[in-house]
Amino acid sequence: MDGKAVVVTGAGRGLGAAFAEDLAGAGAAVVVNDVDRDAAERVAAGIRAAGGAAVVSGHTVADAEQAVEIVELCAREFGAVDGLVNNAGLNYEALPWEDDPRRVRELVEVNVLGVLYTGLAAIRRMRAAGRGAIVNISSGAHLGQRTLGAYAASKGAVASLTASWALDLEECGIRVNAVCPRAYTRMVWTSERAMRTTGPDSTPELIAPLVRFLLGDRSAGITGQVVRCTGTELHVVGQPHLKAPVLRRDEWDVESVDRAFTEVLGGHLEPYGLEKRLPPRLRKWLTPA
């Protein structure tokens, strides 16, 4: 990462701090962004004490003008914007009938609009330079997870956005990938379920090498991918696709749709969510008479 300038949002602690410290240790100049400016200052001070280059941004990604300022700070201080890690995010658990629209809005403004606002600002700089790499932080929850409807939807949006940007930017020399990390952070501490599957040994530092790889020249040619890393496991997450068989008629009515599912498509229903539950209709089919 020598000579590269990178923005890391939500870098005051947890995954973001691990990413910023790892990138700086590999030679990158880093903008350490966090709405908790004191936390960002501590991370940046540690980077500078270790001989690295870092500046602090206390702006929020949820505001379009402030998101631009995060990126422009990188350009002013370091002369370029070579990489962006869209890490800033919120999470909470709620059953759908208990969810609060105000919390939903706040989460979407950070997790979705924040990625868009900061990404668009960085893309303009990268496109002018003819190069760049973006890593969006998604989550395995985007496949569906109990009590995480708003969060899962926001991370699904990030995965979809990653694929769309990759298509739009491949001719501009800009690569866009997403990472689904599993690490022991504040988001885990607030969830009993997450605590059962993610222990203290799953440190954020274990995810940092993947992010550095996707930002660096070694990953040339890799774009549009969603990659999951748990610290010990690394794999590519399949993109949504149109699934065979494709049934064709001149016109579909309710009766023919029902017959299609009863006779053919019912046997091809997808398990849903991270738990890979079977749809009720398919469960009935598989239950012995």
Secondary structure, 3 states (H helix, E strand, C coil): CCCCEEEECCCCCHHHHHHHHHHHHCCCEEEEECCCHHHHHHHHHHHHHCCCEEEEECCCCCCHHHHHHHHHHHHHHHCCCCEEEECCCCCCCECHHHCCHHHHHHHHHHHHHHHHHHHHHHHHHHHHHCCEEEEEECCHHHHCCCCEHHHHHHHHHHHHHHHHHHHHHHHHCEEEEEEEECCCCHHHHCCHHHHHHCCCCCCHHHCHHHHHHHHCHHHCCCCCCEEEECCCCEEEECCCCCCCCCCCCCCCCHHHHHHHHHHCHHHHCCCECCCCECCHHHHHHHCCC
